[in-house]
Amino acid sequence: MIHTAVETDIPVHAGAASQDSEARFHAFMTASSEVVYRMSPDWTRMRQFNGRGFLADTAEPTGHWMERYIHPADQATVQAAIRHAIGTCTS
């Protein structure tokens, strides 16, 4: 019985954490006048982007964010900065 309860609790906790995360993001978006985005930990996917009327929004996760939002002349610099940040992460 304990094993079943543990398995049942995991999705419930994950769902609650996801709802809390979405609520925090929404509150931040409401209070901010800046462009806000959410990325996967390895920066391969843009999870959400709110361009605040300045740039096109991305409501669904995409792996093509760099081509869409970063000028081709700047893409290598951005990729290098991401690799450096990930390589020096201490968390």
N, C-alpha and C positions, 0 to 999 in steps of 0.2 A: 504494500500500500504506500509506503514512503516513496519508493521509486517512482510510482505513478504521479504522486503529488509534485515531486521535483520536476518531472518532465512537463507537467501542466503549468507550473509556475514560470518557467523560463519564457514562453511566449507572452505571458501576461506582463512580466516585468519589461520585456523588450518593447511591447506595445506602449506601455506607460512611459518609458524613456523616450520613445519616438514622439509621442504626443507632447511631452514636456519640451523636447527639442524644437518641435514645430511651433509651439506657443512662444518660446523665447525668440525664435527667428522672426515670427510675426510681430512681436512687440518691438524688436530692434528695427525692423523695416518701417514700422509706423512712426517711430521716433527719429529716424534718420533721413537726411536729405541727400545722402551719398549713394552711389552705385554699390550694391551689396551682392556678394556671390558666395556660394558654398561649393567646395571642391572635395573630391575623394582624397584620402590621406596621401596617396602617391601622385596626385594631381593629373591623373590620366582622364578623369571624368569630371565635368562640371555638373554638379547636382542641381543647382538652382542659380539663376542670375536675374536680378531685378535692375533693369537699366534706368528706372525712374523717368521714363520718357525720353532719355538721352540716347540710349542704345536699345536694341531689340532684346526683349526678355527671353529667358530660357526656362520653361516650366518643367520640362522633363530632362532627366540626366542625358548628357551627350559627351561623346568622346571626341567631337570635332570642334571643341570650343576655341582652340588656338587658331584654327583656320578662320573661324567666324569673327573673333574679337581682336586678334593680335595681327598687326601689319606684318607681311612677309619679311620685311627687312629687320624686324625686331624679334622674330620667332626664335632664332638661335640664341639670342641673349636671354630671353625668357626661359628657354629650356635649360640653359646653363645655370641660371639662378635657381631654378627648381631643383636641379640635380645637387647643387651646392647646399641648399637648405635641407634637403632630405638627407644628404650625406653627413651633415653636421648636427642633425637633430639629437638632442640629449634627453628627450622625455621618455 
